[in-house]
């Protein structure tokens, strides 16, 4: 099973390109970092590439793979009885990526979740937060923020939906590496009916939300259930 989420910015007001370009030239160079936070039943682990790596941050023994000041984070491991990917085979898990610093058409943050299994024998609340900063493009001071979710199920004897009750994305004009920001864009849920060869509709997008920025910005998202 694969679950994907995107937080995406697109330019919607071309008349402000010149003013935005001037603002970016006058601003300090944007530094790109990434953040992934995983919470399962009260147990929280995290990787923030802007901070010093330690046993509490971006721990390789916990399952994180990242580089200092990098904009990508991978995770394969088990948190409080819930496994993300296959640690023995080093497959699946969570992959956080982006196209930072963005392009003329869009800037996006993407998290891919492959093979999440709760083998604890009890129900668990699960939350995953993610973000990347240092976006410079698309240009313009008024952008639109959208979020989308996809679930791909090849076969399933029962109804399958994302393992999260709420999904959302934010744009942060302060360019700080936090989960959240000034604009929220909630993602609609996507459900695959049970039966062989069934899958959820792909690219299920939320309604766009206006986002105003004047320089470098950050994108983040969170999913909880």
N, C-alpha and C positions, 0 to 999 in steps of 0.2 A: 504494500500500500504506500502511496506517495501523497504527501500533502504539501502544497506549495503556497506561499504567500508573497505578494509584492506590494511595496509601498512606492508609489511613483509620482513624480512631479512632471507636469508638462507646461510649456509656455502658452499663455492664452491672450497676451496683450503685446503685440509686436511693436506698438508705437513707443514703448518705454525702453527699447533695447539700448539706445545710445546713452541714456541717463544711467542705466544699470551698469553698462560697461565702464563708465567713468567711476562709479562707486567701487567696482571691483578693482580697478587699477589703483585706487587710493587706499584700499584696504590691505592689511597684512596678508602674506601668503597663507592660504588655508592648509592646515595640517589634517591629515585623515587618520582617524582611529575608528575602532569598532568595539561594540559591546554586545555580549550575550549573557543573559541571566536566566537560569533554569530553576524553578521552584516546584517541588513535588511534596505534597503533604507536609509543608512546613520546613522541609530541608531545602536550602538555597545554595547553589554554587554559581560562580560567575567568572567571566573573563572580560576584562577591560584592557585593551591593548595600549591605552594611554598611561596606564599605571605600571609600577614595577611588578614583574612576574614573581609569584611566590606560591607557597602551598595553599594560600587562600585566593589567589587571583591567577587565572589561566593555568591552573595546575595540570601538568601533563599526566600525573597519576590519576587525576579525576577523569581524564579523557579529552581535555582540550588540546587542540593543535592551532597555534597562532604564532605570529611574530610581533615583536614590539613595534608599536606605531603602525601596525598593519590594518588593512580594511577588510580582512577576511578571517573568519573563525570557523573551525570545524569541531564537532564534538561527537565522540562515540563512547558510550559508557552507561552506567546504571546509577540512577539517583533515587534513593529511598524505595527500591524495589521495582522501579520502572526503567526498562532498558531502552536506550535509543541506539539502534543499529546493533551490529554483531561485533563485539570487541575482539573475539578470537579471530575472526576473519577480516576485521578492519573494514567492514562494509556498512553502508547505510548511515544512520545517525542524523545529526543536524548539520547543515552547511549554510553559513551566513556569507553572502556575497553582495556586491553592488557594482555599479558602473561609475563610482566616484572617480573623478570630479564631475561626472555627468557629461551629456552631449547637448548639441543644439536642440534636439527634439525631446529629451527626457533625462531625468535623473532617477535612479531607482535603488531600493534595497530589497533583497530577495532572501528568504529563508526557506530551505527545503528540508522536510522531515520525512525520512524513509524508515519504516519498520520501527514503530514504537509499541512496546509490549509491556503490559502490567502483569508481572508474575508474582506480585506480593501477596495475592490472595485476599486483598481488601481494596475497596474503592479509594482512589487518590485524586486530590485536586492537583491540577497541573497548570503551570503558568510559564510561558516563555516570552521574554522581552528581548528585543534586538534593536540595534541602531548603528548608523555610520554617520560621521560628520565630514566636513571639508568639501561639500558640494559647491561648485561655482556655476554650473550650467544645469538647466537651460537659462538663458539670459532673460531679462525682464524683471520688473519688480512685482508683478501680479502673476502668480502661477496657479495651477489647479492641482489639487492633491486627490489621488484616488487609491483605493486598496482593492486587491482581489485575492480570491482563494480558489484553489483547485485540489480536488481529491481524485485519485485514479485507482479504482478497484477492479482488478481483473475478474476475480470470482469471490463471491461472498454469499453464505446462506442466509444472511440477515441484513437488515438495513444498516448502512454505514454512513456516518457523518463525521466531519472533523471532530477531533477529541477536545474541542474547545467551544464553550458556549458563547464567548465574545471574542471578536477579532477587531482590531483597530489600528490605525496608522496616524502618525503626526509629522508635521513639518515644524522645525524649530529655527526661527530666524536668528537666534543668538548663537547658533552653531555649537552649542554645548552638547556633550555626549551624555544624554539622559534619555530615559524612556518617557516620552511625552513631549508636548510642545504647545504652540498657540493654536494649532488647527487640528481638529480630529476628523477622521474619515472612517466610519464604521464599515466593516465588511459584512455583506450578507452571507448567511450560511449556505452550504452546498451539501445536498444529501443524495447518496446513491442508493437506489432500491435494492433489495436483496435479490440474488439469482446470478446464474453464470453470465459472465461477460457484461455486467452492468457497471456503469461508472457515472460519476457526477458530471454535470456540465462544466466545461473548462472555461477559464477566464470569466468568472463571476465577479463583476466589478461593482463597487459601491458608487453612490452618486458623488460627483466631484465636489470638492470644497475649495473655496478661495483661500489662497495663501499669499501673504505679502512679505517680501524680503527686500533688503537693500544691499546685501553682500553674501558671503558664504553662509550656507545653512546646513542643518542636519536633518536626517530622516530616521524615524524609528517606528517600531510596531510592537504590539503585545497581543498575545492570545492566551486565554484562560478558560478553564473548564473543570 
